[in-house]
Amino acid sequence: MSTLIQHGTVINADATLHADVLIEGESIARIAPNIPAENHTLIDATNLLVMPGGIDVHTHLDMPFGGTVSADDYETGTIAAAVGGTTTVIDFALQSIGSTMRAAYDTWREKSAGKAGIDYGLHMAVTDLGPGSGQQGLREMEEMVAEGISSFKLFMAYPNVLMIDDGLMLKVMQKAAQLNALCLVHAENGSVIDIVIAQMLAEGKTAPHYHALSRSTQAEAEATHRAIAIAEMAGASVYIVHLSNTDSLRELKHAQQRGVRALAETCTQYLVLSREEQMPGKSWDEAKFVFTPPLRSKSNHDPLWQALTDGSLCIVSTDHCPFRLADQKSLGRHDFTKIPNGGPGIENRLQILWHHGVNAGRLNPQQFVELCCTAPARIFGMPSKGAVSVGKDADILLWDPHADYTITAATQRMATDYNMFEGWQVRGNAKHVFSRGELVVKDGQWIGTTGRGKFLQREANAGGLT
């Protein structure tokens, strides 16, 4: 079977050209002007941009947290991703304290079996290296890399659940360096934050907006500095997830200027939402915006956008971790610490970044592709993804830059009862989406098959920094 995409403008991170794209089977076979129609299935891409499918490297599907489970499983979450123009996600397998990485791997492979509509990979969140010197866990890291999990997540927050100490972090990073794997770090000083939270609760400060006030930019910046320092000691490559503010950005840039192998992402919400506008402390509905790190002051927006253009920040992800307001976020109606942390965003990432980035003149289309598609593939060891190029997987997004769209929970595919960008008007939206050569989204509607997504065995390439 073959499909010919005609009359479009192909946009990669390094070039833009007017050309047709021929798909044969699951791969891109040819890119050239005026490819003969012959017996191909024809797709008219006149006035459309032909881009690689988006890659979201930070999602939490079917994830237990705070006494409940994230609202999107691998079926609803990957369909929502595809409708938004994303063709690959990397989710997190969470090792429980006292358990093994193998058990976490098996659990998450079972969660995704027969459900994923697009291709997906896994990071391994490490909480325990086992008894004694931790040799059991270090051997398991080798096994995980052999399974295609080439990145390990370390939490510096959530004591007694996910948080590890600095010694364990050093051991994991040393082993990751040996394996050429990448270390992802949730950088917040969890011990300090827990004390601040306890003090707030003792003062009767229980409303949702106190969540944001309890987790300071300094607590994130200190942990960012410490994580990078430990990675430098270990000779490891480190990737700071969901960097949210200028204090943390300063620590990142300082390390990069010294030549340290440090990368970082930010997320859509930190570029366009703010504590002043979404969490002023006026209503329970502000629980919609309880996620970690929290929303920051609007003054952080411009520096984060600038860091995306100068390369200090290399990826925009979502940290998609959705919970319904009515029956999940409501667990913390009288205590913000019991509100499940997370928000929905996997469906709207490209819309938001295009409208507020490209349309606003902050990014050009090639930078958009770099941040959402090409850098994720390069950094996370997926050489068949991330570009419209001969031989690559035919993960192709046909983007209509002139489409006007209203974001609303009423029409979204995410399984939440609200949207963080409810009512926002954006220009630019996914029209057609191919996943490995198969048209899975047509005219903005999912037409793919549940369970067709493949597990990706990713290469260990130390974040592309070696």
Helices and strands as residue ranges (DSSP letters): E 2-11, E 16-24, E 27-32, E 41-44, E 49-52, E 54-59, E 64-65, E 68-69, H 74-83, E 86-94, H 101-112, E 119-125, H 135-146, E 151-155, H 166-179, E 182-186, H 190-202, H 209-214, H 217-234, E 237-240, H 246-257, E 262-267, H 268-272, H 275-278, G 284-289, G 298-300, H 301-310, E 315-317, G 329-332, G 336-338, H 349-353, I 354-358, H 365-369, I 370-374, H 375-379, E 396-406, E 425-435, E 438-442, E 445-446, G 462-464
